[in-house]
Amino acid sequence: MPSAGFHIRSAAFAEGARIPRLHTCEGGDRSPPLAWDGAPAGAKSFALVCDDPDAPAGTWHHWGVYDIPAATKELPAGVAAGAPGLKQALNDFGRVGYGGPCPPKGHGVHHYRFTVYALDRIGLALDAKSRVPDVARVLRGHVLAQATLTGLYSR
């Protein structure tokens, strides 16, 4: 349910542009800065999912952040796994927090989708062992709007 007025952007890369090495497994593996605006008035919280639909074994989940307070409109670069005030899920690398783009060498360009969801509720029913796909599953039925920023990377 994309919303015409809801947008996500990054100071690190533009829509459809290459993600800087700093934000990949070949660089600092730091999450990029992200900001959003235009959320519906009824949004009570946000969730963010980053995935790669081009992974050889199917969609690879790089990051899941949930229960982001409604007053929050951005995440800075380099969000740590234990960042205060943020709940983060286990990614497909088996770690809590962000795992940057790391496609197989020679596999071509992969598309990394950073999708922010405006939700009609506070508190998703997840625990510390929840994985990124669990975040995507639990937020279904609570999405007021979503916006996606897609960055590219290849090795």
C-alpha positions as a Python dict, from the first residue, in 0.01 Angstrom:
ca = {
    (1, 'M'): (0, 0, 0),
    (2, 'P'): (237, 274, -120),
    (3, 'S'): (125, 622, -24),
    (4, 'A'): (176, 916, -258),
    (5, 'G'): (267, 1148, 30),
    (6, 'F'): (484, 910, 233),
    (7, 'H'): (853, 909, 133),
    (8, 'I'): (1181, 759, 251),
    (9, 'R'): (1525, 890, 150),
    (10, 'S'): (1890, 861, 240),
    (11, 'A'): (2166, 1120, 244),
    (12, 'A'): (2402, 834, 143),
    (13, 'F'): (2240, 735, -189),
    (14, 'A'): (1948, 826, -415),
    (15, 'E'): (1670, 601, -540),
    (16, 'G'): (1816, 351, -786),
    (17, 'A'): (2175, 456, -714),
    (18, 'R'): (2468, 248, -590),
    (19, 'I'): (2493, 206, -213),
    (20, 'P'): (2828, 338, -87),
    (21, 'R'): (3082, 75, 18),
    (22, 'L'): (3072, 205, 378),
    (23, 'H'): (2722, 58, 411),
    (24, 'T'): (2818, -288, 277),
    (25, 'C'): (3008, -596, 398),
    (26, 'E'): (3311, -472, 203),
    (27, 'G'): (3320, -146, 394),
    (28, 'G'): (3215, -56, 745),
    (29, 'D'): (2890, -255, 728),
    (30, 'R'): (2718, 51, 878),
    (31, 'S'): (2350, 113, 823),
    (32, 'P'): (2286, 414, 599),
    (33, 'P'): (2113, 724, 731),
    (34, 'L'): (1740, 710, 651),
    (35, 'A'): (1467, 970, 690),
    (36, 'W'): (1097, 967, 610),
    (37, 'D'): (815, 1219, 591),
    (38, 'G'): (451, 1244, 492),
    (39, 'A'): (324, 963, 717),
    (40, 'P'): (-52, 946, 765),
    (41, 'A'): (-184, 1139, 1066),
    (42, 'G'): (-300, 817, 1237),
    (43, 'A'): (45, 654, 1241),
    (44, 'K'): (123, 531, 1592),
    (45, 'S'): (460, 371, 1516),
    (46, 'F'): (693, 271, 1233),
    (47, 'A'): (879, -41, 1124),
    (48, 'L'): (1161, -72, 874),
    (49, 'V'): (1267, -375, 670),
    (50, 'C'): (1565, -402, 435),
    (51, 'D'): (1580, -698, 198),
    (52, 'D'): (1742, -821, -122),
    (53, 'P'): (1500, -997, -359),
    (54, 'D'): (1788, -1090, -593),
    (55, 'A'): (1968, -1328, -355),
    (56, 'P'): (2037, -1671, -510),
    (57, 'A'): (1840, -1862, -245),
    (58, 'G'): (1545, -1619, -244),
    (59, 'T'): (1486, -1292, -62),
    (60, 'W'): (1763, -1218, 191),
    (61, 'H'): (1665, -1012, 494),
    (62, 'H'): (1929, -758, 596),
    (63, 'W'): (1756, -555, 866),
    (64, 'G'): (1436, -528, 1063),
    (65, 'V'): (1360, -245, 1306),
    (66, 'Y'): (1022, -224, 1478),
    (67, 'D'): (826, -36, 1743),
    (68, 'I'): (987, 286, 1620),
    (69, 'P'): (801, 569, 1802),
    (70, 'A'): (569, 782, 1587),
    (71, 'A'): (772, 1095, 1668),
    (72, 'T'): (1081, 941, 1506),
    (73, 'K'): (1135, 1053, 1148),
    (74, 'E'): (1489, 926, 1086),
    (75, 'L'): (1753, 671, 1173),
    (76, 'P'): (2113, 791, 1174),
    (77, 'A'): (2398, 614, 998),
    (78, 'G'): (2555, 330, 1191),
    (79, 'V'): (2264, 219, 1410),
    (80, 'A'): (2416, -29, 1657),
    (81, 'A'): (2257, -366, 1733),
    (82, 'G'): (2183, -258, 2089),
    (83, 'A'): (2082, 102, 2010),
    (84, 'P'): (1865, 235, 2294),
    (85, 'G'): (1500, 287, 2211),
    (86, 'L'): (1506, 63, 1902),
    (87, 'K'): (1400, -299, 1872),
    (88, 'Q'): (1580, -493, 1600),
    (89, 'A'): (1524, -843, 1467),
    (90, 'L'): (1768, -1117, 1372),
    (91, 'N'): (1875, -1077, 1009),
    (92, 'D'): (1953, -1365, 772),
    (93, 'F'): (2320, -1341, 873),
    (94, 'G'): (2203, -1461, 1215),
    (95, 'R'): (2278, -1131, 1390),
    (96, 'V'): (2059, -868, 1550),
    (97, 'G'): (2070, -539, 1363),
    (98, 'Y'): (2193, -434, 1022),
    (99, 'G'): (2385, -658, 786),
    (100, 'G'): (2490, -467, 476),
    (101, 'P'): (2474, -568, 112),
    (102, 'C'): (2706, -860, 42),
    (103, 'P'): (2597, -1032, -280),
    (104, 'P'): (2801, -1322, -416),
    (105, 'K'): (3095, -1204, -626),
    (106, 'G'): (3008, -1199, -995),
    (107, 'H'): (2633, -1240, -928),
    (108, 'G'): (2545, -905, -1085),
    (109, 'V'): (2360, -608, -946),
    (110, 'H'): (2129, -669, -651),
    (111, 'H'): (1843, -441, -545),
    (112, 'Y'): (1829, -354, -175),
    (113, 'R'): (1485, -235, -64),
    (114, 'F'): (1458, -19, 247),
    (115, 'T'): (1085, -10, 325),
    (116, 'V'): (938, 195, 607),
    (117, 'Y'): (587, 113, 727),
    (118, 'A'): (354, 354, 907),
    (119, 'L'): (150, 142, 1148),
    (120, 'D'): (-184, 189, 1323),
    (121, 'R'): (-55, 40, 1648),
    (122, 'I'): (221, 60, 1904),
    (123, 'G'): (397, -261, 2000),
    (124, 'L'): (432, -556, 1767),
    (125, 'A'): (407, -898, 1931),
    (126, 'L'): (771, -996, 1884),
    (127, 'D'): (1050, -1110, 2112),
    (128, 'A'): (1431, -1100, 2115),
    (129, 'K'): (1453, -1412, 1894),
    (130, 'S'): (1226, -1271, 1623),
    (131, 'R'): (1364, -1269, 1270),
    (132, 'V'): (1310, -1004, 1003),
    (133, 'P'): (1042, -1214, 825),
    (134, 'D'): (855, -1225, 1159),
    (135, 'V'): (847, -845, 1159),
    (136, 'A'): (702, -843, 807),
    (137, 'R'): (442, -1106, 904),
    (138, 'V'): (327, -939, 1226),
    (139, 'L'): (282, -593, 1077),
    (140, 'R'): (35, -721, 814),
    (141, 'G'): (-307, -575, 874),
    (142, 'H'): (-161, -275, 1058),
    (143, 'V'): (1, -87, 769),
    (144, 'L'): (-143, 258, 700),
    (145, 'A'): (120, 343, 438),
    (146, 'Q'): (461, 229, 320),
    (147, 'A'): (747, 384, 128),
    (148, 'T'): (1048, 216, -30),
    (149, 'L'): (1396, 334, -123),
    (150, 'T'): (1592, 96, -346),
    (151, 'G'): (1970, 102, -365),
    (152, 'L'): (2197, -112, -583),
    (153, 'Y'): (2513, -306, -511),
    (154, 'S'): (2731, -567, -681),
    (155, 'R'): (3071, -725, -613),
}
